[in-house]
């Protein structure tokens, strides 16, 4: 199927990561190439900082307000 081929192509371009806690499951596609950072600890720190920035950016958008309105009566 054509859609499956596109999904495979996207998977090859951007690795995906699923993060899960008791309250949230989040699947993200990572566009940034972290392979240029040789030290594993530095690479991890950069990724976590980028993830925090992503969440902070989302928090400041109208989309985050719209999402929270899902829980309104």
N, C-alpha and C positions, 0 to 999 in steps of 0.2 A: 504494500500500500504506500502511496505517496507520502501520507502524513507520518508513517513510521520511519521512512527514509529521512524526512526533515528532522524528526526527533533525534535520530541517530547522529545526524550531522551536527545539530546543536550540542548534543552530549559530547561530541569530540571537540568542539570549539571551547566549550565552557564546562569545566568539571562541576558537578553538583554535590552539595553537602546537605544532609538532613540533620537538624539540631532538634533535640527533644528533651523537654522537661515534663514534670507532672501536669503542667498547665498549657504548654505550647508545643506544637510541632511546626517547624519552619524549614522548608526546603529552599535553598538558595543556589543560584548559578553564579559561579565566581568568574568574572570577566578579566580581572587583573592577573598578570603573569608574575607569580611570586618566585619563580625559578631563578630569577636573577639575584636573589638574596641567598647566598650560600649557607650562612649559619642558620641552623634549624630554629634556634631560640629567637633570633632576630626575625626570621620569616614568620614565625608564629605570632610574635609581638606585633608586627606590621599588620597581619591579617586581623588580629583581635582589635587593634586600633581602627582599622578600616570598618570592621563590623560595628563597633561602637559609634563611629561617625555616621554610618548608614542608618542606624537606629535613631540617632539624634536628628538627622535630617528628616527622617520619616515623621518623627514626633512633631516637627514644626510645620507639617503640611496639612492642608485641608482634608486630604485623604485619610489622615489618622483620625480627625474628628468624625468624618463620615463613617469610618470603620467602627468607632466607639458608639455611634448612634444605632448600630445594629442591636445593642442591648437595651435600647429605649422600649418602653411599652407601646 
